[in-house]
Every structure is written in C-alpha cells, then in structure tokens.
Amino acid sequence: EDQVTQSPEALRLQEGESSSLNCSYTVSGLRGLFWYRQDPGKGPEFLFTLYSAGEEKEKERLKATLTKKESFLHITAPKPEDSATYLCAVKPTSGTYKYIFGTGTRLKVLA
Amino acid sequence: DADVTQTPRNRITKTGKRIMLECSQTKGHDRMYWYRQDPGLGLRLIYYSFDVKDINKGEISDGYSVSRQAQAKFSLSLESAIPNQTALYFCATSDTRTGAETQYFGPGTRLLVL
C-alpha cells in the first residue's frame, strides 16, 4: 500500500537552531515528491519538487533531499517566520490522479 | 494576482442548505482537484477533473457534486449541507505537460455548517 509518514509530528526550535524534518514513503514507483508549507487557515504553498534519489533543492534557509525511501527538509538557522506546518506528498507512477499526503510536521521557531 | 483563487473565503451555512464553492485558475493547467482538510486527517480528495469533459470521484465524494464550467473553472457543491462537512476546502491544479505534475493550491474556503 502506498504510504507517506512524516516525523516528528511537532517540533520546537530556538531561533538559529538548525534541524531536519523527515518524510518516509512507500510507493511502487515514484513520479515526484513534493514539499509544501502551510500556515494556519491557508492553502499549502509549494516549496520543492524532487524527482529522483540523490536530488537536492534549496530555497533560502530550506534544503530538500531525496533518497529511495525518504526525503528530508533541512532548515538552517531558522527564524520565527519559518513557523508553519510542512507537508510532504508523493505522486506514484501508478494511478493517474493519485497524490498521497502526509499529515505534516508542525514547526514552531521561538525568538 | 494569485494563480488559483477560491470564493468565498469563509462561509457559514445551516444544515440542509445548498452551497457552492468556486475555484478559478490562471495557470493554464488542465487538471483540477477539490480537497477537504480536517484536523488530524490531512488532505482528502473529493473530486478531480482531467479536463472539461472528464470528472471523477475521489475518496470522499458522497454529499458533494462538481462542475467544470471551463478549463479554468471548477465548482464544488454541497447539495444539502450537514455539520460534518464543516472543514477547510482547497482547490488545486496540476499540469500533465510537466514531469512530476506538481499540484498548486488555492487559499482555501473555511466552511462552517450549523
């Protein structure tokens, strides 16, 4: 069964304290893995698409990496404005419409 | 201007009323989706549409219907609203011409059914 698991469920960091969020996935074939940021009551904001193992993408303080079984979202020297829920999703190669979402990691960065 | 817009942003209605949520996109994407989000349950797919003539049920379509009026417009209707349809509703789009078909989401509609 296709599945996405994110950990931890919640994370509290001090400003400047770097850390990583994990997204583990199980699919028969991966078409793409996606990271989103979601603020309370708002729509998921697209961050990154990763296609194949070994790929890395960066944007400001965020860096996403991908292996055959998991993806990491590394946050370097976070600021309070990075506080949000980070969602991971995968699109399997099988199933033309299907996207599988994790339940997210709630990140709180304290000043 | 936002690429994916939703109206209304907030809606309060009563049990039994029919309501419509609307979604428009300027991204030129062919595929559109409706999701609902509930605390602790994540995003769940209600309906999806590959083009104007191709509409399909998702995992939780009971009590909902949709209309794809044009490539850029996709509406979600609750025929007779009930309290457990209280949720955040999101429209999303994707483009089959791109490799991974990244989804892009609208700002959401917060619906409260009394």
Interface residues (C-beta under 8 A of the other chain):
Chain A: R31 G32 F34 Y36 G41 K42 G43 P44 E45 F46 T49 Y51 L87 A89 K91 T96 Y97 Y99 F101 G102 T103 G104
Chain B: V4 Q6 R31 Y33 G40 L41 G42 L43 L45 Y48 F50 N56 G58 L88 F90 G99 A100 E101 T102 Q103 Y104 F105 G106 P107 G108 R110
